[in-house]
């Protein structure tokens, strides 16, 4: 098994996953306190089985985490049918009203401007952090446009998101748990105020759309926060992990420059190769058997997405980065009824970032070995110093 505190595991969990896969499809993990699926077939079964669902349990003590619990209790991600069906219909309808297509040229412009800013920073100082100049601000700018957040309020979004998602990690210190609740409370207050403004003066943003729907005020706020956290955290880390993978597999970087038609395939391969989200949890609503392992009613099981993405039963040479990899049945956006509703927008953002980098900075190289965040569930970098 693996140790969540082991720096070697955090740096590269994939050999540990391979060892587990050779010994079975599902194992109980003492460090996580739940069973985990490690094969592609078992992870797919976890995500699709209707006897395994997202069953929300309030963070405790509940009164201490009132805002955090409000956001998740009313979230699409933490509900099952019939509530999930109703929430997804509304949210998918709002996305379907052209928001992704409306944003596509804007995303490309944002990415180009940010890559040019990265280039200026490198020329001024010899090197710069790609996360600071591109990976972090791009999805925030897009989500802010989607929600109709003003320019002066946008710097508040990332600290809120970063603090809240820390609660998804295991053995979180109490100080970080308190910070997550403060961030949730501030975000709830901000979005209630923003919704009031949109109710008085509707715009072409998604909050204005959601106000015309059947969502309750709490569901609207929870949906807006979900769009930020899911859209921001995953996209930041795909861009960061992905550019690192390309720059350390130089032939693949050069191939993408030479063959820009491979861009869409490259996006999928980067999601597979180093998954930004390593674990999805489900709770058994009945006794369920996955890969020969029985999950009793009320118990949890996790799908280790990074393990599924390196399963040789599905992916030929799974530890090799190949930007032309197809078909690519990764589970990075989930599967089943909880498949990520924002996946099309995430793909647009990642593709825009890669297109701008490869076309405008083909000579990009690593300036230093990056430092990785110590968390396991959300896999990402602290920084990615690059030069020309």
TORMARZA-505036 format. One record per residue: residue in one letter; x, y, z of N, C-alpha, C in turn; residue number from 1. Coordinates in steps of 0.05 Angstrom, whole numbers. Layout:
// residues N
{rec A {X Y Z} {X Y Z} {X Y Z} NUM}
...
***
This chain:
// residues 388
{rec X {17 -24 0} {0 0 0} {18 25 0} 1}
{rec X {6 48 -1} {21 73 -2} {17 90 23} 2}
{rec X {36 107 28} {36 125 51} {32 154 41} 3}
{rec X {9 166 49} {3 193 40} {24 214 48} 4}
{rec X {40 207 68} {60 226 78} {88 221 65} 5}
{rec X {89 201 48} {115 194 35} {120 212 12} 6}
{rec X {142 229 13} {148 247 -9} {151 233 -36} 7}
{rec X {161 208 -35} {165 193 -60} {138 187 -73} 8}
{rec X {118 181 -56} {91 175 -66} {79 200 -78} 9}
{rec X {81 223 -64} {69 248 -74} {83 256 -100} 10}
{rec X {109 252 -102} {124 259 -126} {115 243 -150} 11}
{rec X {111 216 -145} {104 198 -168} {89 174 -157} 12}
{rec X {62 177 -155} {46 155 -144} {43 131 -162} 13}
{rec X {50 134 -188} {42 114 -208} {56 87 -204} 14}
{rec X {81 85 -196} {93 59 -190} {79 44 -167} 15}
{rec X {70 60 -147} {55 48 -125} {29 37 -135} 16}
{rec X {15 51 -152} {-10 42 -163} {-6 16 -180} 17}
{rec X {16 15 -195} {22 -8 -212} {25 -33 -195} 18}
{rec X {39 -29 -172} {44 -52 -154} {17 -62 -143} 19}
{rec X {0 -44 -136} {-27 -52 -125} {-43 -66 -147} 20}
{rec X {-42 -56 -171} {-58 -68 -193} {-50 -97 -197} 21}
{rec X {-24 -102 -195} {-14 -130 -199} {-24 -149 -177} 22}
{rec X {-32 -138 -154} {-41 -155 -132} {-71 -156 -129} 23}
{rec X {-85 -141 -146} {-115 -142 -145} {-127 -115 -154} 24}
{rec X {-153 -116 -160} {-166 -93 -171} {-175 -73 -149} 25}
{rec X {-181 -84 -125} {-191 -67 -103} {-176 -75 -77} 26}
{rec X {-169 -55 -62} {-155 -59 -36} {-166 -40 -15} 27}
{rec X {-164 -49 10} {-171 -30 31} {-146 -14 38} 28}
{rec X {-149 12 39} {-126 30 44} {-128 41 72} 29}
{rec X {-111 33 90} {-112 42 118} {-108 72 120} 30}
{rec X {-90 83 102} {-84 112 104} {-108 129 97} 31}
{rec X {-125 119 78} {-149 134 70} {-173 125 87} 32}
{rec X {-172 101 98} {-194 91 114} {-217 80 97} 33}
{rec X {-212 76 71} {-233 65 53} {-220 45 34} 34}
{rec X {-237 30 20} {-227 14 -2} {-221 31 -26} 35}
{rec X {-202 23 -43} {-196 38 -67} {-194 18 -91} 36}
{rec X {-206 27 -113} {-204 12 -138} {-180 22 -154} 37}
{rec X {-164 4 -165} {-140 12 -179} {-138 4 -208} 38}
{rec X {-156 -13 -217} {-157 -20 -245} {-176 -2 -260} 39}
{rec X {-173 0 -286} {-192 16 -302} {-220 5 -300} 40}
{rec X {-222 -22 -301} {-249 -34 -301} {-262 -30 -274} 41}
{rec X {-247 -32 -252} {-259 -29 -225} {-266 1 -220} 42}
{rec X {-249 19 -229} {-255 47 -226} {-280 55 -242} 43}
{rec X {-282 45 -266} {-305 50 -283} {-331 40 -269} 44}
{rec X {-328 16 -257} {-351 4 -243} {-360 21 -219} 45}
{rec X {-340 31 -205} {-346 48 -182} {-362 73 -191} 46}
{rec X {-353 85 -212} {-365 110 -222} {-393 106 -234} 47}
{rec X {-398 82 -244} {-423 77 -259} {-444 62 -242} 48}
{rec X {-436 48 -221} {-454 31 -207} {-475 48 -192} 49}
{rec X {-501 42 -196} {-521 58 -183} {-525 51 -154} 50}
{rec X {-512 30 -145} {-512 24 -116} {-490 39 -102} 51}
{rec X {-475 55 -116} {-454 71 -105} {-460 100 -112} 52}
{rec X {-463 117 -93} {-471 145 -99} {-455 165 -83} 53}
{rec X {-461 190 -89} {-450 212 -74} {-470 218 -51} 54}
{rec X {-463 209 -28} {-480 213 -5} {-466 233 14} 55}
{rec X {-476 257 14} {-462 278 30} {-467 275 60} 56}
{rec X {-445 277 75} {-446 278 104} {-433 304 113} 57}
{rec X {-448 320 128} {-437 346 136} {-411 344 150} 58}
{rec X {-393 363 144} {-368 365 160} {-376 371 189} 59}
{rec X {-362 359 208} {-369 361 236} {-349 377 252} 60}
{rec X {-357 391 273} {-385 396 281} {-400 414 260} 61}
{rec X {-425 407 254} {-439 419 232} {-441 450 236} 62}
{rec X {-445 458 261} {-449 487 266} {-423 503 261} 63}
{rec X {-400 489 263} {-375 502 258} {-370 505 228} 64}
{rec X {-382 488 212} {-377 489 183} {-403 494 168} 65}
{rec X {-418 513 177} {-445 519 166} {-444 526 136} 66}
{rec X {-425 543 128} {-424 552 101} {-412 531 83} 67}
{rec X {-391 517 92} {-380 495 76} {-401 474 71} 68}
{rec X {-416 467 92} {-437 447 88} {-459 456 70} 69}
{rec X {-466 481 72} {-488 492 55} {-480 489 25} 70}
{rec X {-455 496 19} {-446 494 -9} {-447 466 -20} 71}
{rec X {-441 446 -3} {-439 419 -12} {-466 404 -10} 72}
{rec X {-482 411 10} {-508 399 13} {-526 405 -11} 73}
{rec X {-521 429 -23} {-538 438 -45} {-524 436 -72} 74}
{rec X {-503 421 -73} {-487 419 -98} {-495 396 -116} 75}
{rec X {-493 400 -141} {-498 379 -161} {-480 355 -155} 76}
{rec X {-455 360 -148} {-435 339 -144} {-442 321 -121} 77}
{rec X {-456 331 -101} {-460 316 -76} {-489 305 -74} 78}
{rec X {-503 304 -96} {-531 295 -95} {-535 272 -115} 79}
{rec X {-554 256 -108} {-563 234 -126} {-591 240 -136} 80}
{rec X {-601 225 -156} {-629 229 -165} {-648 225 -142} 81}
{rec X {-671 240 -141} {-680 258 -163} {-668 287 -161} 82}
{rec X {-655 294 -138} {-645 321 -136} {-623 326 -157} 83}
{rec X {-605 306 -161} {-584 309 -181} {-595 313 -209} 84}
{rec X {-616 298 -216} {-628 301 -242} {-638 329 -247} 85}
{rec X {-652 340 -227} {-663 367 -230} {-640 388 -232} 86}
{rec X {-620 386 -215} {-598 405 -215} {-582 403 -241} 87}
{rec X {-577 379 -250} {-561 376 -275} {-576 387 -299} 88}
{rec X {-602 382 -300} {-618 392 -322} {-616 423 -324} 89}
{rec X {-617 436 -301} {-616 465 -301} {-588 475 -309} 90}
{rec X {-567 463 -298} {-540 472 -303} {-532 465 -331} 91}
{rec X {-538 441 -341} {-532 434 -368} {-547 452 -388} 92}
{rec X {-571 459 -381} {-586 478 -398} {-573 505 -400} 93}
{rec X {-563 514 -377} {-549 540 -377} {-524 539 -394} 94}
{rec X {-508 518 -392} {-485 514 -409} {-493 512 -438} 95}
{rec X {-515 498 -443} {-524 494 -470} {-534 518 -484} 96}
{rec X {-538 540 -469} {-548 565 -482} {-525 581 -495} 97}
{rec X {-503 568 -500} {-482 580 -517} {-459 593 -501} 98}
{rec X {-458 588 -475} {-437 601 -459} {-409 592 -468} 99}
{rec X {-406 566 -472} {-379 556 -480} {-371 568 -507} 100}
{rec X {-389 567 -526} {-383 578 -553} {-378 608 -552} 101}
{rec X {-394 621 -535} {-390 650 -532} {-362 657 -521} 102}
{rec X {-353 640 -503} {-327 645 -490} {-303 636 -506} 103}
{rec X {-307 619 -526} {-284 607 -541} {-264 627 -551} 104}
{rec X {-273 648 -567} {-253 667 -577} {-241 684 -554} 105}
{rec X {-256 688 -533} {-246 703 -510} {-225 687 -495} 106}
{rec X {-229 661 -493} {-209 644 -479} {-183 645 -495} 107}
{rec X {-185 643 -522} {-161 644 -538} {-146 670 -535} 108}
{rec X {-161 692 -533} {-149 718 -530} {-136 721 -502} 109}
{rec X {-150 711 -481} {-138 711 -455} {-112 696 -455} 110}
{rec X {-112 672 -466} {-88 654 -466} {-65 668 -481} 111}
{rec X {-71 680 -504} {-50 693 -519} {-38 716 -503} 112}
{rec X {-55 733 -491} {-45 756 -475} {-29 746 -452} 113}
{rec X {-37 725 -438} {-23 715 -415} {4 703 -423} 114}
{rec X {5 689 -445} {30 677 -454} {50 700 -462} 115}
{rec X {39 721 -474} {56 744 -481} {67 757 -455} 116}
{rec X {50 758 -434} {59 768 -409} {80 750 -396} 117}
{rec X {77 724 -399} {97 705 -390} {124 710 -404} 118}
{rec X {122 714 -430} {147 719 -446} {160 745 -437} 119}
{rec X {145 766 -432} {156 791 -422} {170 787 -395} 120}
{rec X {158 771 -377} {169 766 -351} {196 751 -354} 121}
{rec X {196 731 -372} {221 716 -376} {243 734 -387} 122}
{rec X {236 751 -406} {257 768 -418} {267 788 -397} 123}
{rec X {250 796 -379} {258 816 -358} {276 803 -337} 124}
{rec X {270 778 -329} {283 766 -306} {299 741 -313} 125}
{rec X {297 732 -338} {311 707 -345} {294 682 -342} 126}
{rec X {274 683 -325} {255 661 -321} {230 671 -307} 127}
{rec X {209 655 -307} {184 663 -295} {168 638 -288} 128}
{rec X {147 642 -271} {130 620 -263} {106 617 -281} 129}
{rec X {104 595 -295} {82 591 -314} {55 589 -300} 130}
{rec X {55 579 -275} {30 578 -260} {19 606 -255} 131}
{rec X {37 624 -246} {29 651 -239} {19 667 -263} 132}
{rec X {32 663 -286} {26 679 -309} {5 667 -328} 133}
{rec X {0 641 -326} {-19 629 -345} {-37 608 -332} 134}
{rec X {-27 587 -320} {-44 565 -311} {-64 574 -290} 135}
{rec X {-57 591 -271} {-76 600 -251} {-95 622 -261} 136}
{rec X {-85 643 -273} {-104 665 -281} {-123 658 -304} 137}
{rec X {-115 639 -322} {-133 634 -345} {-160 623 -337} 138}
{rec X {-161 601 -322} {-188 591 -315} {-203 610 -297} 139}
{rec X {-189 625 -280} {-203 645 -263} {-216 666 -280} 140}
{rec X {-201 676 -300} {-212 696 -318} {-237 686 -333} 141}
{rec X {-236 661 -341} {-258 649 -356} {-282 645 -337} 142}
{rec X {-278 634 -313} {-300 630 -295} {-312 657 -287} 143}
{rec X {-295 677 -283} {-305 704 -276} {-322 715 -298} 144}
{rec X {-314 711 -323} {-331 720 -346} {-358 704 -345} 145}
{rec X {-356 679 -340} {-380 662 -340} {-400 671 -318} 146}
{rec X {-389 678 -295} {-406 686 -272} {-412 716 -272} 147}
{rec X {-398 731 -288} {-402 760 -288} {-389 774 -265} 148}
{rec X {-366 764 -256} {-351 776 -233} {-335 799 -244} 149}
{rec X {-335 822 -230} {-321 846 -239} {-291 842 -236} 150}
{rec X {-276 858 -251} {-247 857 -251} {-235 860 -224} 151}
{rec X {-247 879 -208} {-235 885 -182} {-240 862 -162} 152}
{rec X {-261 846 -167} {-267 824 -148} {-253 798 -155} 153}
{rec X {-242 796 -179} {-231 770 -188} {-207 760 -171} 154}
{rec X {-190 778 -161} {-168 767 -144} {-178 752 -119} 155}
{rec X {-203 755 -111} {-213 742 -87} {-220 713 -93} 156}
{rec X {-224 706 -118} {-234 679 -124} {-215 657 -119} 157}
{rec X {-189 660 -127} {-170 639 -123} {-165 632 -94} 158}
{rec X {-160 652 -76} {-156 645 -48} {-181 630 -36} 159}
{rec X {-205 639 -44} {-228 624 -34} {-228 595 -44} 160}
{rec X {-224 591 -69} {-224 564 -80} {-202 547 -68} 161}
{rec X {-178 558 -66} {-155 542 -55} {-161 534 -26} 162}
{rec X {-173 552 -11} {-178 545 17} {-200 524 20} 163}
{rec X {-221 527 4} {-244 508 7} {-236 480 -2} 164}
{rec X {-221 477 -24} {-215 450 -34} {-195 435 -16} 165}
{rec X {-182 449 2} {-164 435 21} {-180 415 38} 166}
{rec X {-206 421 42} {-222 403 58} {-226 375 45} 167}
{rec X {-219 372 20} {-221 346 7} {-198 328 13} 168}
{rec X {-177 339 25} {-153 323 32} {-158 308 58} 169}
{rec X {-140 289 63} {-142 273 88} {-124 284 109} 170}
{rec X {-133 281 135} {-117 290 158} {-109 319 156} 171}
{rec X {-129 336 149} {-124 365 147} {-121 377 175} 172}
{rec X {-102 394 179} {-99 408 205} {-123 426 210} 173}
{rec X {-129 430 236} {-153 446 244} {-152 474 234} 174}
{rec X {-128 485 233} {-125 513 222} {-134 515 193} 175}
{rec X {-128 495 177} {-136 495 149} {-166 490 147} 176}
{rec X {-177 474 164} {-206 470 164} {-221 496 171} 177}
{rec X {-211 510 190} {-223 536 197} {-221 556 173} 178}
{rec X {-198 555 159} {-194 573 136} {-214 566 114} 179}
{rec X {-220 540 111} {-239 531 90} {-267 542 97} 180}
{rec X {-275 542 122} {-301 552 129} {-303 582 126} 181}
{rec X {-281 596 133} {-281 626 129} {-284 633 100} 182}
{rec X {-269 618 83} {-271 623 54} {-299 617 43} 183}
{rec X {-310 595 52} {-337 588 44} {-357 610 52} 184}
{rec X {-355 620 77} {-374 640 86} {-371 666 70} 185}
{rec X {-346 674 64} {-342 698 49} {-353 695 20} 186}
{rec X {-348 671 9} {-357 666 -19} {-388 666 -20} 187}
{rec X {-401 653 0} {-430 653 0} {-441 681 2} 188}
{rec X {-430 697 20} {-439 725 23} {-435 741 -3} 189}
{rec X {-412 737 -16} {-407 751 -41} {-427 744 -63} 190}
{rec X {-432 718 -66} {-449 708 -87} {-479 716 -82} 191}
{rec X {-487 717 -57} {-514 726 -51} {-517 755 -60} 192}
{rec X {-497 771 -55} {-497 799 -63} {-497 801 -94} 193}
{rec X {-481 785 -107} {-479 786 -136} {-506 777 -148} 194}
{rec X {-519 757 -137} {-545 748 -147} {-566 770 -144} 195}
{rec X {-565 785 -122} {-584 807 -119} {-580 828 -141} 196}
{rec X {-555 834 -147} {-550 853 -169} {-560 843 -196} 197}
{rec X {-555 817 -201} {-564 806 -227} {-595 804 -228} 198}
{rec X {-608 800 -206} {-637 800 -205} {-648 827 -213} 199}
{rec X {-634 848 -204} {-643 875 -210} {-635 884 -238} 200}
{rec X {-612 873 -248} {-603 881 -275} {-590 857 -288} 201}
{rec X {-606 839 -300} {-596 815 -313} {-576 821 -335} 202}
{rec X {-557 802 -339} {-537 804 -360} {-537 779 -376} 203}
{rec X {-515 774 -392} {-513 749 -407} {-495 729 -394} 204}
{rec X {-492 731 -367} {-475 713 -352} {-493 690 -342} 205}
{rec X {-479 669 -331} {-493 645 -324} {-510 649 -298} 206}
{rec X {-502 667 -281} {-518 673 -257} {-545 684 -265} 207}
{rec X {-545 702 -285} {-571 712 -294} {-588 690 -305} 208}
{rec X {-576 671 -320} {-591 648 -329} {-602 631 -307} 209}
{rec X {-585 626 -286} {-594 609 -264} {-616 622 -248} 210}
{rec X {-616 649 -246} {-637 663 -232} {-664 659 -245} 211}
{rec X {-664 653 -271} {-690 648 -285} {-698 619 -283} 212}
{rec X {-683 603 -269} {-689 574 -266} {-703 569 -240} 213}
{rec X {-707 543 -235} {-721 534 -211} {-702 530 -187} 214}
{rec X {-677 537 -189} {-659 534 -167} {-667 551 -143} 215}
{rec X {-663 540 -119} {-666 556 -95} {-642 575 -92} 216}
{rec X {-644 595 -75} {-621 613 -71} {-596 598 -62} 217}
{rec X {-599 578 -44} {-576 563 -35} {-564 546 -58} 218}
{rec X {-582 534 -75} {-572 518 -97} {-558 535 -118} 219}
{rec X {-567 559 -122} {-553 577 -141} {-525 584 -131} 220}
{rec X {-523 590 -105} {-496 596 -94} {-478 572 -96} 221}
{rec X {-489 549 -89} {-473 524 -89} {-463 518 -118} 222}
{rec X {-481 523 -137} {-474 518 -165} {-451 536 -174} 223}
{rec X {-453 562 -167} {-433 581 -175} {-406 573 -163} 224}
{rec X {-406 565 -138} {-381 557 -125} {-369 532 -137} 225}
{rec X {-387 513 -144} {-378 488 -157} {-365 494 -184} 226}
{rec X {-376 513 -199} {-364 520 -225} {-336 531 -221} 227}
{rec X {-332 547 -200} {-306 558 -196} {-286 536 -187} 228}
{rec X {-294 521 -166} {-275 502 -155} {-269 479 -175} 229}
{rec X {-289 468 -188} {-284 447 -207} {-270 457 -231} 230}
{rec X {-279 481 -241} {-267 491 -265} {-239 502 -261} 231}
{rec X {-234 514 -238} {-208 527 -233} {-187 506 -225} 232}
{rec X {-192 490 -204} {-172 472 -194} {-163 452 -214} 233}
{rec X {-181 439 -228} {-174 419 -248} {-158 431 -271} 234}
{rec X {-167 453 -281} {-154 465 -305} {-126 475 -299} 235}
{rec X {-123 488 -276} {-96 497 -267} {-77 473 -267} 236}
{rec X {-86 451 -256} {-67 429 -253} {-63 413 -278} 237}
{rec X {-83 412 -296} {-77 399 -322} {-57 415 -337} 238}
{rec X {-60 442 -337} {-40 458 -351} {-12 456 -338} 239}
{rec X {-11 458 -312} {15 456 -298} {28 428 -302} 240}
{rec X {13 407 -294} {24 380 -297} {30 374 -327} 241}
{rec X {12 383 -345} {15 377 -373} {39 390 -386} 242}
{rec X {43 416 -380} {66 429 -392} {92 418 -380} 243}
{rec X {92 411 -355} {115 398 -343} {121 371 -358} 244}
{rec X {100 356 -363} {104 330 -377} {115 335 -405} 245}
{rec X {104 355 -419} {114 360 -447} {143 370 -447} 246}
{rec X {150 387 -428} {177 397 -428} {198 377 -418} 247}
{rec X {189 357 -404} {207 335 -395} {206 312 -415} 248}
{rec X {188 313 -434} {187 294 -456} {189 311 -482} 249}
{rec X {213 321 -486} {217 342 -506} {207 335 -534} 250}
{rec X {209 310 -541} {201 302 -568} {171 306 -572} 251}
{rec X {156 303 -550} {127 307 -552} {120 337 -554} 252}
{rec X {135 354 -540} {132 383 -543} {138 391 -572} 253}
{rec X {160 382 -583} {167 389 -610} {147 378 -630} 254}
{rec X {136 355 -624} {116 343 -642} {90 360 -643} 255}
{rec X {82 370 -620} {58 387 -618} {63 414 -633} 256}
{rec X {87 424 -632} {93 448 -647} {91 443 -677} 257}
{rec X {102 420 -686} {102 413 -714} {75 404 -725} 258}
{rec X {58 393 -707} {32 382 -715} {10 393 -697} 259}
{rec X {3 418 -701} {-18 430 -684} {-45 417 -687} 260}
{rec X {-49 401 -708} {-74 386 -711} {-78 365 -688} 261}
{rec X {-56 359 -674} {-57 340 -652} {-66 352 -626} 262}
{rec X {-73 378 -627} {-79 392 -602} {-100 379 -585} 263}
{rec X {-123 372 -597} {-145 360 -581} {-137 333 -570} 264}
{rec X {-122 317 -585} {-113 291 -574} {-93 296 -551} 265}
{rec X {-76 317 -554} {-57 323 -534} {-70 330 -507} 266}
{rec X {-92 345 -509} {-107 353 -484} {-115 327 -470} 267}
{rec X {-127 308 -484} {-136 284 -471} {-113 268 -459} 268}
{rec X {-91 267 -473} {-68 252 -464} {-56 264 -439} 269}
{rec X {-55 291 -437} {-44 303 -413} {-62 299 -389} 270}
{rec X {-88 298 -393} {-106 292 -371} {-101 263 -362} 271}
{rec X {-97 245 -381} {-92 217 -374} {-66 213 -360} 272}
{rec X {-45 226 -371} {-17 219 -362} {-12 227 -333} 273}
{rec X {-23 250 -324} {-18 258 -297} {-43 272 -287} 274}
{rec X {-62 255 -277} {-89 264 -271} {-89 286 -249} 275}
{rec X {-103 308 -254} {-104 330 -234} {-121 323 -210} 276}
{rec X {-139 304 -213} {-156 294 -191} {-151 265 -189} 277}
{rec X {-140 256 -166} {-132 228 -164} {-153 210 -152} 278}
{rec X {-173 221 -139} {-192 204 -124} {-221 215 -126} 279}
{rec X {-239 198 -134} {-268 203 -132} {-279 183 -111} 280}
{rec X {-295 192 -92} {-307 174 -72} {-336 169 -78} 281}
{rec X {-345 145 -71} {-373 138 -72} {-380 123 -46} 282}
{rec X {-406 125 -38} {-416 111 -14} {-436 90 -23} 283}
{rec X {-434 66 -12} {-453 44 -20} {-480 49 -7} 284}
{rec X {-501 49 -23} {-528 51 -13} {-540 23 -10} 285}
{rec X {-525 3 -18} {-532 -26 -15} {-506 -41 -16} 286}
{rec X {-506 -66 -9} {-481 -82 -12} {-474 -84 -42} 287}
{rec X {-449 -77 -48} {-440 -77 -76} {-414 -92 -79} 288}
{rec X {-411 -108 -100} {-386 -121 -105} {-371 -108 -129} 289}
{rec X {-347 -100 -124} {-330 -88 -145} {-304 -103 -146} 290}
{rec X {-298 -115 -169} {-273 -129 -172} {-268 -151 -151} 291}
{rec X {-290 -164 -143} {-287 -186 -123} {-287 -176 -95} 292}
{rec X {-289 -150 -91} {-288 -138 -64} {-316 -128 -57} 293}
{rec X {-326 -135 -33} {-352 -127 -25} {-351 -101 -9} 294}
{rec X {-366 -81 -19} {-369 -56 -5} {-396 -57 9} 295}
{rec X {-396 -58 36} {-421 -60 51} {-436 -34 50} 296}
{rec X {-462 -36 53} {-479 -12 53} {-469 7 74} 297}
{rec X {-466 32 67} {-457 53 85} {-427 58 84} 298}
{rec X {-412 39 72} {-383 42 70} {-376 57 44} 299}
{rec X {-351 68 44} {-342 83 21} {-321 67 5} 300}
{rec X {-320 74 -21} {-299 64 -38} {-290 87 -56} 301}
{rec X {-264 87 -62} {-253 108 -79} {-243 97 -105} 302}
{rec X {-247 112 -126} {-236 105 -153} {-210 121 -156} 303}
{rec X {-188 107 -157} {-162 121 -161} {-158 126 -191} 304}
{rec X {-164 150 -199} {-165 157 -228} {-137 155 -240} 305}
{rec X {-117 163 -225} {-89 161 -235} {-81 132 -240} 306}
{rec X {-91 114 -223} {-85 86 -227} {-99 75 -251} 307}
{rec X {-125 83 -255} {-140 74 -278} {-127 83 -304} 308}
{rec X {-115 107 -303} {-103 119 -327} {-77 106 -335} 309}
{rec X {-65 90 -318} {-40 76 -325} {-44 46 -326} 310}
{rec X {-69 37 -330} {-75 9 -331} {-67 -3 -358} 311}
{rec X {-48 -21 -359} {-39 -32 -385} {-60 -49 -398} 312}
{rec X {-81 -57 -384} {-102 -72 -397} {-118 -54 -416} 313}
{rec X {-116 -28 -413} {-132 -9 -429} {-113 8 -446} 314}
{rec X {-90 16 -435} {-72 34 -449} {-46 20 -455} 315}
{rec X {-39 19 -481} {-14 7 -489} {9 26 -479} 316}
{rec X {29 15 -468} {52 31 -457} {41 54 -440} 317}
{rec X {27 48 -418} {13 69 -403} {32 90 -391} 318}
{rec X {57 84 -386} {75 103 -374} {89 120 -394} 319}
{rec X {82 117 -420} {94 133 -441} {75 155 -449} 320}
{rec X {85 180 -450} {70 203 -459} {69 203 -490} 321}
{rec X {45 202 -501} {41 202 -530} {18 220 -537} 322}
{rec X {24 244 -548} {3 263 -552} {-16 255 -575} 323}
{rec X {-10 234 -590} {-28 224 -611} {-43 200 -601} 324}
{rec X {-43 195 -575} {-55 171 -564} {-85 171 -570} 325}
{rec X {-94 150 -583} {-123 147 -589} {-129 117 -595} 326}
{rec X {-152 107 -585} {-171 121 -568} {-160 125 -540} 327}
{rec X {-172 143 -525} {-161 150 -499} {-184 151 -479} 328}
{rec X {-188 128 -466} {-211 124 -448} {-205 132 -420} 329}
{rec X {-191 155 -416} {-185 163 -388} {-211 170 -373} 330}
{rec X {-209 171 -347} {-232 176 -330} {-229 203 -316} 331}
{rec X {-213 221 -328} {-207 246 -315} {-230 264 -310} 332}
{rec X {-251 262 -325} {-276 278 -321} {-298 261 -308} 333}
{rec X {-290 238 -298} {-310 220 -285} {-324 203 -306} 334}
{rec X {-347 192 -297} {-363 174 -314} {-390 172 -301} 335}
{rec X {-410 164 -317} {-437 161 -306} {-451 187 -302} 336}
{rec X {-470 188 -284} {-487 212 -281} {-472 235 -270} 337}
{rec X {-449 230 -258} {-433 252 -246} {-410 261 -265} 338}
{rec X {-412 253 -291} {-392 263 -310} {-391 293 -310} 339}
{rec X {-368 305 -311} {-364 333 -307} {-379 350 -328} 340}
{rec X {-398 366 -318} {-414 382 -337} {-398 404 -349} 341}
{rec X {-375 412 -337} {-358 433 -347} {-336 423 -365} 342}
{rec X {-336 397 -372} {-314 385 -387} {-309 400 -414} 343}
{rec X {-330 407 -429} {-324 421 -454} {-309 447 -450} 344}
{rec X {-316 462 -429} {-303 488 -424} {-274 483 -416} 345}
{rec X {-269 463 -399} {-242 456 -390} {-224 449 -414} 346}
{rec X {-235 434 -433} {-220 427 -457} {-213 451 -473} 347}
{rec X {-231 470 -475} {-226 494 -490} {-203 510 -477} 348}
{rec X {-203 512 -451} {-183 527 -437} {-155 514 -439} 349}
{rec X {-154 488 -436} {-128 474 -437} {-117 476 -466} 350}
{rec X {-134 472 -485} {-125 474 -513} {-115 502 -520} 351}
{rec X {-129 522 -510} {-121 550 -515} {-94 556 -503} 352}
{rec X {-89 546 -479} {-63 550 -466} {-41 536 -481} 353}
{rec X {-45 511 -489} {-25 497 -504} {-19 509 -532} 354}
{rec X {-41 518 -545} {-38 530 -571} {-21 556 -569} 355}
{rec X {-27 572 -549} {-13 597 -546} {17 592 -539} 356}
{rec X {22 573 -522} {49 567 -513} {66 556 -537} 357}
{rec X {55 537 -551} {71 524 -572} {75 542 -597} 358}
{rec X {55 560 -602} {58 577 -625} {75 602 -619} 359}
{rec X {74 612 -594} {88 637 -588} {114 633 -573} 360}
{rec X {116 611 -559} {141 606 -544} {151 577 -549} 361}
{rec X {158 571 -574} {167 544 -581} {193 536 -566} 362}
{rec X {209 556 -559} {234 550 -546} {231 548 -515} 363}
{rec X {207 546 -505} {203 544 -476} {217 520 -464} 364}
{rec X {230 524 -441} {244 503 -427} {241 506 -397} 365}
{rec X {246 485 -382} {246 487 -353} {270 503 -344} 366}
{rec X {265 521 -325} {287 536 -313} {298 522 -287} 367}
{rec X {280 507 -275} {287 493 -250} {268 471 -245} 368}
{rec X {276 452 -228} {258 430 -221} {234 442 -206} 369}
{rec X {210 436 -213} {187 447 -200} {183 435 -172} 370}
{rec X {169 449 -155} {161 438 -129} {132 430 -131} 371}
{rec X {125 407 -120} {98 396 -121} {83 401 -95} 372}
{rec X {58 407 -98} {41 410 -74} {40 384 -59} 373}
{rec X {39 385 -32} {41 360 -16} {15 344 -15} 374}
{rec X {-7 355 -26} {-32 340 -25} {-33 318 -45} 375}
{rec X {-50 298 -39} {-52 274 -57} {-77 276 -75} 376}
{rec X {-100 283 -64} {-125 281 -79} {-124 300 -103} 377}
{rec X {-118 325 -98} {-115 345 -119} {-85 348 -125} 378}
{rec X {-77 337 -148} {-49 335 -154} {-40 358 -171} 379}
{rec X {-21 374 -161} {-12 397 -176} {15 407 -166} 380}
{rec X {24 429 -178} {50 440 -172} {47 466 -156} 381}
{rec X {68 472 -140} {70 498 -127} {79 519 -147} 382}
{rec X {97 511 -165} {108 530 -185} {119 514 -208} 383}
{rec X {122 528 -231} {134 516 -254} {150 538 -268} 384}
{rec X {176 540 -259} {194 560 -270} {203 553 -298} 385}
{rec X {200 571 -316} {207 566 -344} {225 589 -355} 386}
{rec X {239 582 -376} {256 602 -389} {255 597 -420} 387}
{rec X {269 613 -434} {270 610 -464} {299 604 -472} 388}
***
